[in-house]
Every structure is written in structure tokens, then in C-alpha cells.
Amino acid sequence: MTEPKVLFLDEPFSALDYEVTPFMREQLRRIFMKTRTTMILASHELDEAIELADKVVLLTRRPTKVAEIVDVDLPWPRNLDVITGERFIELKPHCLDRFWHEVKN
């Protein structure tokens, strides 16, 4: 399929070397900026999810439910200034706090 309406990505960077991962994230961002294809990305890497998403869906442990949907209001394109900026840094602890809340319960 050359022009999908939705692209499903299940941990697409999990088996990559650390050095290759940022390059591949950038390639995915470029594809998105060019095509605006809707992408659903499953990831266990919080930084990756925040960097690449407009919304991060945080899930609970089993039975799995949606704990929270976090709006990622970072501007596109997501360059180094954006992913090291103040808003990015604020979003991560919010998500981590929600995870810890779910783990404790």
C-alpha cells in the first residue's frame, strides 16, 4: 500500500541501536509532515510517544483501560528545540505521575 489512510506502528524503533533511533524518528516526522497520514504508534518509550504524538493514550495495567489521554500541544515540526524545550519537559513528569498512580493502585 503506497498511500495508506492510517499507518499502524507497533514499537517501530524497539530493535534499533540507540544511534539509529533518533534518525529514524526524524524520518517518521518528515513522512508525517509531508503526507499528514494519520499514524497510530504503540510504544513503551514515553519520550518517543511525546515526541511523535499529538495525543498520548496512557493505559492501565490489566484489565487494560484508558487512564488518560494527554494532549501533546507541541508545535510541528518537532525539532531539537521543541523536544528539549520547557513544554516537552513539563509533559513527561505529568505522564510519569499518572503511570505511578496506576501502578500503586
N, CA, C and O atoms as CSV, one atom per row, in Angstrom:
chain,resi,resn,atom,element,x,y,z
A,1,MET,N,N,0.858,-1.168,0.000
A,1,MET,CA,C,0.000,0.000,0.000
A,1,MET,C,C,0.908,1.236,0.000
A,1,MET,O,O,1.758,1.394,0.877
A,2,THR,N,N,0.722,2.072,-0.956
A,2,THR,CA,C,1.618,3.215,-1.087
A,2,THR,C,C,1.102,4.480,-0.433
A,2,THR,O,O,1.906,5.334,-0.059
A,3,GLU,N,N,-0.188,4.635,-0.279
A,3,GLU,CA,C,-0.751,5.828,0.344
A,3,GLU,C,C,-1.840,5.435,1.341
A,3,GLU,O,O,-3.025,5.653,1.089
A,4,PRO,N,N,-1.437,4.857,2.470
A,4,PRO,CA,C,-2.455,4.416,3.437
A,4,PRO,C,C,-3.139,5.618,4.083
A,4,PRO,O,O,-2.551,6.692,4.211
A,5,LYS,N,N,-4.398,5.415,4.488
A,5,LYS,CA,C,-5.114,6.470,5.213
A,5,LYS,C,C,-4.662,6.501,6.666
A,5,LYS,O,O,-4.620,7.565,7.286
A,6,VAL,N,N,-4.321,5.330,7.212
A,6,VAL,CA,C,-3.832,5.203,8.586
A,6,VAL,C,C,-2.632,4.274,8.560
A,6,VAL,O,O,-2.648,3.240,7.893
A,7,LEU,N,N,-1.598,4.651,9.287
A,7,LEU,CA,C,-0.396,3.834,9.403
A,7,LEU,C,C,-0.284,3.361,10.847
A,7,LEU,O,O,-0.161,4.180,11.758
A,8,PHE,N,N,-0.325,2.046,11.064
A,8,PHE,CA,C,-0.202,1.469,12.392
A,8,PHE,C,C,1.254,1.063,12.617
A,8,PHE,O,O,1.830,0.327,11.815
A,9,LEU,N,N,1.844,1.546,13.712
A,9,LEU,CA,C,3.249,1.284,14.014
A,9,LEU,C,C,3.339,0.685,15.421
A,9,LEU,O,O,3.023,1.350,16.407
A,10,ASP,N,N,3.767,-0.562,15.501
A,10,ASP,CA,C,3.874,-1.256,16.785
A,10,ASP,C,C,5.341,-1.299,17.200
A,10,ASP,O,O,6.107,-2.140,16.729
A,11,GLU,N,N,5.716,-0.391,18.078
A,11,GLU,CA,C,7.089,-0.259,18.560
A,11,GLU,C,C,8.106,-0.320,17.418
A,11,GLU,O,O,8.978,-1.189,17.404
A,12,PRO,N,N,7.993,0.602,16.467
A,12,PRO,CA,C,8.833,0.519,15.270
A,12,PRO,C,C,10.324,0.720,15.508
A,12,PRO,O,O,11.135,0.352,14.658
A,13,PHE,N,N,10.699,1.295,16.643
A,13,PHE,CA,C,12.111,1.577,16.884
A,13,PHE,C,C,12.714,0.701,17.968
A,13,PHE,O,O,13.870,0.900,18.341
A,14,SER,N,N,11.966,-0.257,18.480
A,14,SER,CA,C,12.402,-1.019,19.658
A,14,SER,C,C,13.645,-1.874,19.417
A,14,SER,O,O,14.401,-2.125,20.355
A,15,ALA,N,N,13.870,-2.317,18.210
A,15,ALA,CA,C,15.018,-3.186,17.946
A,15,ALA,C,C,16.206,-2.433,17.330
A,15,ALA,O,O,17.169,-3.045,16.868
A,16,LEU,N,N,16.123,-1.117,17.332
A,16,LEU,CA,C,17.194,-0.332,16.707
A,16,LEU,C,C,18.249,0.078,17.714
A,16,LEU,O,O,17.971,0.213,18.906
A,17,ASP,N,N,19.466,0.277,17.220
A,17,ASP,CA,C,20.540,0.806,18.050
A,17,ASP,C,C,20.197,2.228,18.468
A,17,ASP,O,O,19.454,2.930,17.783
A,18,TYR,N,N,20.749,2.639,19.599
A,18,TYR,CA,C,20.496,3.982,20.115
A,18,TYR,C,C,20.863,5.054,19.099
A,18,TYR,O,O,20.174,6.068,18.989
A,19,GLU,N,N,21.939,4.837,18.361
A,19,GLU,CA,C,22.399,5.829,17.394
A,19,GLU,C,C,21.448,5.966,16.212
A,19,GLU,O,O,21.342,7.044,15.627
A,20,VAL,N,N,20.762,4.894,15.855
A,20,VAL,CA,C,19.885,4.894,14.683
A,20,VAL,C,C,18.493,5.434,15.026
A,20,VAL,O,O,17.820,6.013,14.173
A,21,THR,N,N,18.075,5.246,16.259
A,21,THR,CA,C,16.713,5.609,16.656
A,21,THR,C,C,16.373,7.076,16.398
A,21,THR,O,O,15.334,7.338,15.792
A,22,PRO,N,N,17.185,8.047,16.821
A,22,PRO,CA,C,16.824,9.449,16.534
A,22,PRO,C,C,16.702,9.743,15.037
A,22,PRO,O,O,15.846,10.520,14.613
A,23,PHE,N,N,17.564,9.113,14.252
A,23,PHE,CA,C,17.497,9.293,12.797
A,23,PHE,C,C,16.165,8.779,12.256
A,23,PHE,O,O,15.527,9.438,11.436
A,24,MET,N,N,15.750,7.599,12.721
A,24,MET,CA,C,14.503,7.013,12.245
A,24,MET,C,C,13.284,7.795,12.738
A,24,MET,O,O,12.293,7.907,12.018
A,25,ARG,N,N,13.347,8.328,13.942
A,25,ARG,CA,C,12.259,9.193,14.418
A,25,ARG,C,C,12.126,10.420,13.518
A,25,ARG,O,O,11.021,10.833,13.164
A,26,GLU,N,N,13.264,10.987,13.160
A,26,GLU,CA,C,13.254,12.147,12.265
A,26,GLU,C,C,12.657,11.782,10.908
A,26,GLU,O,O,11.915,12.571,10.324
A,27,GLN,N,N,12.975,10.602,10.410
A,27,GLN,CA,C,12.409,10.169,9.132
A,27,GLN,C,C,10.890,10.037,9.229
A,27,GLN,O,O,10.170,10.427,8.309
A,28,LEU,N,N,10.410,9.493,10.334
A,28,LEU,CA,C,8.971,9.361,10.534
A,28,LEU,C,C,8.312,10.739,10.626
A,28,LEU,O,O,7.235,10.951,10.067
A,29,ARG,N,N,8.955,11.673,11.329
A,29,ARG,CA,C,8.426,13.041,11.400
A,29,ARG,C,C,8.356,13.669,10.004
A,29,ARG,O,O,7.387,14.352,9.676
A,30,ARG,N,N,9.373,13.437,9.196
A,30,ARG,CA,C,9.388,14.003,7.837
A,30,ARG,C,C,8.258,13.418,6.998
A,30,ARG,O,O,7.594,14.134,6.249
A,31,ILE,N,N,8.046,12.114,7.130
A,31,ILE,CA,C,6.946,11.474,6.400
A,31,ILE,C,C,5.622,12.097,6.821
A,31,ILE,O,O,4.780,12.418,5.983
A,32,PHE,N,N,5.446,12.265,8.134
A,32,PHE,CA,C,4.204,12.864,8.619
A,32,PHE,C,C,4.026,14.285,8.090
A,32,PHE,O,O,2.942,14.642,7.629
A,33,MET,N,N,5.072,15.090,8.153
A,33,MET,CA,C,4.973,16.473,7.699
A,33,MET,C,C,4.651,16.546,6.206
A,33,MET,O,O,3.971,17.469,5.758
A,34,LYS,N,N,5.140,15.578,5.444
A,34,LYS,CA,C,4.903,15.580,4.000
A,34,LYS,C,C,3.514,15.045,3.658
A,34,LYS,O,O,2.820,15.623,2.821
A,35,THR,N,N,3.103,13.955,4.292
A,35,THR,CA,C,1.869,13.273,3.899
A,35,THR,C,C,0.669,13.572,4.786
A,35,THR,O,O,-0.476,13.461,4.347
A,36,ARG,N,N,0.937,13.960,6.060
A,36,ARG,CA,C,-0.124,14.177,7.054
A,36,ARG,C,C,-0.967,12.913,7.265
A,36,ARG,O,O,-2.133,12.994,7.651
A,37,THR,N,N,-0.371,11.757,7.011
A,37,THR,CA,C,-1.039,10.489,7.236
A,37,THR,C,C,-1.267,10.279,8.730
A,37,THR,O,O,-0.361,10.497,9.535
A,38,THR,N,N,-2.464,9.859,9.097
A,38,THR,CA,C,-2.739,9.521,10.486
A,38,THR,C,C,-1.891,8.316,10.863
A,38,THR,O,O,-1.864,7.316,10.145
A,39,MET,N,N,-1.197,8.415,11.997
A,39,MET,CA,C,-0.350,7.321,12.466
A,39,MET,C,C,-0.738,6.975,13.891
A,39,MET,O,O,-0.907,7.850,14.740
A,40,ILE,N,N,-0.875,5.689,14.131
A,40,ILE,CA,C,-1.110,5.194,15.479
A,40,ILE,C,C,0.130,4.402,15.860
A,40,ILE,O,O,0.453,3.391,15.236
A,41,LEU,N,N,0.818,4.873,16.889
A,41,LEU,CA,C,2.103,4.315,17.273
A,41,LEU,C,C,2.015,3.746,18.688
A,41,LEU,O,O,1.684,4.463,19.632
A,42,ALA,N,N,2.308,2.470,18.828
A,42,ALA,CA,C,2.394,1.851,20.150
A,42,ALA,C,C,3.846,1.903,20.592
A,42,ALA,O,O,4.754,1.548,19.840
A,43,SER,N,N,4.051,2.353,21.832
A,43,SER,CA,C,5.421,2.488,22.325
A,43,SER,C,C,5.450,2.342,23.833
A,43,SER,O,O,4.506,2.722,24.526
A,44,HIS,N,N,6.543,1.788,24.332
A,44,HIS,CA,C,6.801,1.762,25.767
A,44,HIS,C,C,7.757,2.873,26.165
A,44,HIS,O,O,8.104,3.005,27.338
A,45,GLU,N,N,8.184,3.671,25.194
A,45,GLU,CA,C,9.120,4.762,25.428
A,45,GLU,C,C,8.357,6.086,25.507
A,45,GLU,O,O,7.857,6.581,24.497
A,46,LEU,N,N,8.272,6.645,26.692
A,46,LEU,CA,C,7.489,7.852,26.902
A,46,LEU,C,C,8.031,9.036,26.103
A,46,LEU,O,O,7.252,9.775,25.499
A,47,ASP,N,N,9.334,9.228,26.088
A,47,ASP,CA,C,9.920,10.327,25.305
A,47,ASP,C,C,9.515,10.221,23.838
A,47,ASP,O,O,9.157,11.213,23.203
A,48,GLU,N,N,9.579,9.010,23.317
A,48,GLU,CA,C,9.223,8.756,21.921
A,48,GLU,C,C,7.756,9.109,21.667
A,48,GLU,O,O,7.426,9.750,20.669
A,49,ALA,N,N,6.893,8.687,22.571
A,49,ALA,CA,C,5.467,8.960,22.408
A,49,ALA,C,C,5.196,10.456,22.417
A,49,ALA,O,O,4.459,10.956,21.567
A,50,ILE,N,N,5.775,11.168,23.356
A,50,ILE,CA,C,5.557,12.614,23.440
A,50,ILE,C,C,6.146,13.320,22.222
A,50,ILE,O,O,5.551,14.256,21.689
A,51,GLU,N,N,7.298,12.872,21.795
A,51,GLU,CA,C,7.968,13.496,20.649
A,51,GLU,C,C,7.167,13.347,19.361
A,51,GLU,O,O,7.136,14.264,18.540
A,52,LEU,N,N,6.522,12.202,19.180
A,52,LEU,CA,C,5.910,11.905,17.890
A,52,LEU,C,C,4.396,12.083,17.837
A,52,LEU,O,O,3.809,12.020,16.757
A,53,ALA,N,N,3.758,12.302,18.977
A,53,ALA,CA,C,2.293,12.261,19.003
A,53,ALA,C,C,1.651,13.621,19.203
A,53,ALA,O,O,2.259,14.552,19.730
A,54,ASP,N,N,0.412,13.705,18.769
A,54,ASP,CA,C,-0.451,14.828,19.120
A,54,ASP,C,C,-1.260,14.493,20.364
A,54,ASP,O,O,-1.683,15.380,21.106
A,55,LYS,N,N,-1.468,13.197,20.580
A,55,LYS,CA,C,-2.148,12.709,21.779
A,55,LYS,C,C,-1.436,11.445,22.243
A,55,LYS,O,O,-1.082,10.586,21.436
A,56,VAL,N,N,-1.230,11.342,23.556
A,56,VAL,CA,C,-0.654,10.138,24.143
A,56,VAL,C,C,-1.754,9.479,24.971
A,56,VAL,O,O,-2.315,10.092,25.879
A,57,VAL,N,N,-2.049,8.238,24.649
A,57,VAL,CA,C,-3.061,7.484,25.380
A,57,VAL,C,C,-2.328,6.635,26.414
A,57,VAL,O,O,-1.587,5.716,26.066
A,58,LEU,N,N,-2.541,6.950,27.676
A,58,LEU,CA,C,-1.910,6.211,28.767
A,58,LEU,C,C,-2.863,5.098,29.201
A,58,LEU,O,O,-4.035,5.343,29.488
A,59,LEU,N,N,-2.345,3.883,29.242
A,59,LEU,CA,C,-3.165,2.720,29.572
A,59,LEU,C,C,-2.852,2.206,30.968
A,59,LEU,O,O,-1.745,2.386,31.476
A,60,THR,N,N,-3.836,1.567,31.580
A,60,THR,CA,C,-3.658,0.959,32.892
A,60,THR,C,C,-3.114,-0.451,32.718
A,60,THR,O,O,-2.988,-0.971,31.609
A,61,ARG,N,N,-2.799,-1.047,33.868
A,61,ARG,CA,C,-2.472,-2.470,33.845
A,61,ARG,C,C,-3.756,-3.243,33.599
A,61,ARG,O,O,-4.834,-2.663,33.472
A,62,ARG,N,N,-3.621,-4.563,33.534
A,62,ARG,CA,C,-4.793,-5.407,33.279
A,62,ARG,C,C,-5.788,-5.329,34.411
A,62,ARG,O,O,-5.383,-5.302,35.573
A,63,PRO,N,N,-7.041,-5.292,34.127
A,63,PRO,CA,C,-7.596,-5.192,32.774
A,63,PRO,C,C,-7.315,-3.804,32.193
A,63,PRO,O,O,-7.531,-2.785,32.849
A,64,THR,N,N,-6.842,-3.788,30.983
A,64,THR,CA,C,-6.389,-2.552,30.363
A,64,THR,C,C,-7.558,-1.614,30.079
A,64,THR,O,O,-8.555,-1.985,29.461
A,65,LYS,N,N,-7.390,-0.387,30.558
A,65,LYS,CA,C,-8.344,0.696,30.307
A,65,LYS,C,C,-7.531,1.944,29.992
A,65,LYS,O,O,-6.327,1.998,30.241
A,66,VAL,N,N,-8.193,2.921,29.453
A,66,VAL,CA,C,-7.541,4.207,29.215
A,66,VAL,C,C,-7.479,4.952,30.539
A,66,VAL,O,O,-8.510,5.256,31.138
A,67,ALA,N,N,-6.267,5.243,30.991
A,67,ALA,CA,C,-6.076,6.011,32.222
A,67,ALA,C,C,-6.246,7.499,31.950
A,67,ALA,O,O,-6.846,8.223,32.745
A,68,GLU,N,N,-5.718,7.942,30.833
A,68,GLU,CA,C,-5.803,9.362,30.472
A,68,GLU,C,C,-5.369,9.535,29.024
A,68,GLU,O,O,-4.530,8.789,28.518
A,69,ILE,N,N,-5.943,10.512,28.380
A,69,ILE,CA,C,-5.480,10.923,27.054
A,69,ILE,C,C,-4.853,12.301,27.235
A,69,ILE,O,O,-5.525,13.264,27.604
A,70,VAL,N,N,-3.561,12.372,26.969
A,70,VAL,CA,C,-2.797,13.599,27.168
A,70,VAL,C,C,-2.629,14.306,25.825
A,70,VAL,O,O,-2.078,13.744,24.879
A,71,ASP,N,N,-3.109,15.538,25.756
A,71,ASP,CA,C,-2.898,16.336,24.552
A,71,ASP,C,C,-1.459,16.830,24.533
A,71,ASP,O,O,-0.993,17.464,25.481
A,72,VAL,N,N,-0.771,16.537,23.457
A,72,VAL,CA,C,0.612,16.992,23.286
A,72,VAL,C,C,0.549,18.239,22.414
A,72,VAL,O,O,0.461,18.157,21.189
A,73,ASP,N,N,0.597,19.373,23.059
A,73,ASP,CA,C,0.422,20.647,22.367
A,73,ASP,C,C,1.746,21.272,21.954
A,73,ASP,O,O,1.948,22.480,22.074
A,74,LEU,N,N,2.628,20.433,21.472
A,74,LEU,CA,C,3.927,20.912,20.983
A,74,LEU,C,C,3.797,21.277,19.507
A,74,LEU,O,O,3.067,20.615,18.769
A,75,PRO,N,N,4.492,22.316,19.074
A,75,PRO,CA,C,4.386,22.713,17.666
A,75,PRO,C,C,5.104,21.735,16.738
A,75,PRO,O,O,6.059,21.062,17.127
A,76,TRP,N,N,4.617,21.678,15.509
A,76,TRP,CA,C,5.288,20.930,14.444
A,76,TRP,C,C,6.027,21.931,13.577
A,76,TRP,O,O,5.543,23.051,13.421
A,77,PRO,N,N,7.145,21.600,13.017
A,77,PRO,CA,C,7.860,20.337,13.156
A,77,PRO,C,C,8.525,20.217,14.527
A,77,PRO,O,O,8.917,21.213,15.135
A,78,ARG,N,N,8.638,18.998,14.989
A,78,ARG,CA,C,9.224,18.713,16.294
A,78,ARG,C,C,10.743,18.598,16.141
A,78,ARG,O,O,11.290,17.507,15.981
A,79,ASN,N,N,11.386,19.728,16.194
A,79,ASN,CA,C,12.840,19.754,16.058
A,79,ASN,C,C,13.487,19.676,17.442
A,79,ASN,O,O,12.796,19.527,18.450
A,80,LEU,N,N,14.789,19.774,17.481
A,80,LEU,CA,C,15.534,19.648,18.741
A,80,LEU,C,C,15.107,20.700,19.755
A,80,LEU,O,O,15.015,20.405,20.947
A,81,ASP,N,N,14.846,21.918,19.302
A,81,ASP,CA,C,14.400,22.962,20.230
A,81,ASP,C,C,13.075,22.591,20.890
A,81,ASP,O,O,12.877,22.859,22.075
A,82,VAL,N,N,12.180,21.983,20.142
A,82,VAL,CA,C,10.871,21.603,20.681
A,82,VAL,C,C,11.007,20.442,21.656
A,82,VAL,O,O,10.422,20.474,22.738
A,83,ILE,N,N,11.777,19.408,21.283
A,83,ILE,CA,C,11.835,18.199,22.125
A,83,ILE,C,C,12.803,18.326,23.301
A,83,ILE,O,O,12.954,17.395,24.092
A,84,THR,N,N,13.448,19.469,23.409
A,84,THR,CA,C,14.244,19.749,24.603
A,84,THR,C,C,13.715,20.983,25.329
A,84,THR,O,O,14.319,21.467,26.286
A,85,GLY,N,N,12.575,21.478,24.851
A,85,GLY,CA,C,12.016,22.705,25.405
A,85,GLY,C,C,11.211,22.490,26.671
A,85,GLY,O,O,10.975,21.362,27.102
A,86,GLU,N,N,10.799,23.600,27.252
A,86,GLU,CA,C,10.100,23.607,28.540
A,86,GLU,C,C,8.797,22.808,28.517
A,86,GLU,O,O,8.513,22.063,29.455
A,87,ARG,N,N,8.005,22.957,27.458
A,87,ARG,CA,C,6.709,22.259,27.420
A,87,ARG,C,C,6.900,20.746,27.348
A,87,ARG,O,O,6.182,20.000,28.014
A,88,PHE,N,N,7.857,20.291,26.548
A,88,PHE,CA,C,8.157,18.856,26.472
A,88,PHE,C,C,8.532,18.347,27.863
A,88,PHE,O,O,8.062,17.297,28.300
A,89,ILE,N,N,9.379,19.100,28.543
A,89,ILE,CA,C,9.856,18.706,29.870
A,89,ILE,C,C,8.704,18.699,30.883
A,89,ILE,O,O,8.748,17.924,31.838
A,90,GLU,N,N,7.686,19.531,30.704
A,90,GLU,CA,C,6.520,19.527,31.589
A,90,GLU,C,C,5.618,18.315,31.347
A,90,GLU,O,O,5.044,17.767,32.288
A,91,LEU,N,N,5.495,17.905,30.102
A,91,LEU,CA,C,4.598,16.800,29.764
A,91,LEU,C,C,5.081,15.464,30.328
A,91,LEU,O,O,4.273,14.653,30.782
A,92,LYS,N,N,6.361,15.239,30.303
A,92,LYS,CA,C,6.891,13.945,30.737
A,92,LYS,C,C,6.570,13.639,32.199
A,92,LYS,O,O,6.048,12.558,32.469
A,93,PRO,N,N,6.851,14.527,33.163
A,93,PRO,CA,C,6.513,14.197,34.549
A,93,PRO,C,C,5.016,14.010,34.770
A,93,PRO,O,O,4.609,13.206,35.609
A,94,HIS,N,N,4.195,14.747,34.026
A,94,HIS,CA,C,2.751,14.559,34.153
A,94,HIS,C,C,2.376,13.117,33.800
A,94,HIS,O,O,1.618,12.472,34.524
A,95,CYS,N,N,2.908,12.623,32.695
A,95,CYS,CA,C,2.626,11.243,32.273
A,95,CYS,C,C,3.199,10.236,33.263
A,95,CYS,O,O,2.546,9.246,33.594
A,96,LEU,N,N,4.407,10.483,33.730
A,96,LEU,CA,C,5.022,9.576,34.705
A,96,LEU,C,C,4.227,9.531,36.005
A,96,LEU,O,O,4.056,8.461,36.588
A,97,ASP,N,N,3.744,10.672,36.461
A,97,ASP,CA,C,2.910,10.701,37.667
A,97,ASP,C,C,1.661,9.855,37.479
A,97,ASP,O,O,1.252,9.132,38.388
A,98,ARG,N,N,1.061,9.942,36.309
A,98,ARG,CA,C,-0.134,9.144,36.029
A,98,ARG,C,C,0.202,7.664,36.030
A,98,ARG,O,O,-0.573,6.862,36.552
A,99,PHE,N,N,1.335,7.283,35.462
A,99,PHE,CA,C,1.774,5.880,35.484
A,99,PHE,C,C,1.951,5.393,36.912
A,99,PHE,O,O,1.458,4.324,37.270
A,100,TRP,N,N,2.650,6.170,37.729
A,100,TRP,CA,C,2.891,5.759,39.114
A,100,TRP,C,C,1.592,5.638,39.881
A,100,TRP,O,O,1.446,4.739,40.709
A,101,HIS,N,N,0.657,6.512,39.626
A,101,HIS,CA,C,-0.650,6.421,40.263
A,101,HIS,C,C,-1.316,5.090,39.907
A,101,HIS,O,O,-1.910,4.438,40.766
A,102,GLU,N,N,-1.214,4.700,38.658
A,102,GLU,CA,C,-1.819,3.425,38.221
A,102,GLU,C,C,-1.088,2.229,38.820
A,102,GLU,O,O,-1.724,1.241,39.185
A,103,VAL,N,N,0.215,2.300,38.927
A,103,VAL,CA,C,0.999,1.185,39.481
A,103,VAL,C,C,0.672,0.964,40.958
A,103,VAL,O,O,0.589,-0.175,41.417
A,104,LYS,N,N,0.489,2.052,41.693
A,104,LYS,CA,C,0.212,1.959,43.122
A,104,LYS,C,C,-1.184,1.415,43.419
A,104,LYS,O,O,-1.416,0.860,44.493
A,105,ASN,N,N,-2.108,1.570,42.483
A,105,ASN,CA,C,-3.483,1.110,42.708
A,105,ASN,C,C,-3.734,-0.251,42.138
A,105,ASN,O,O,-4.844,-0.772,42.248
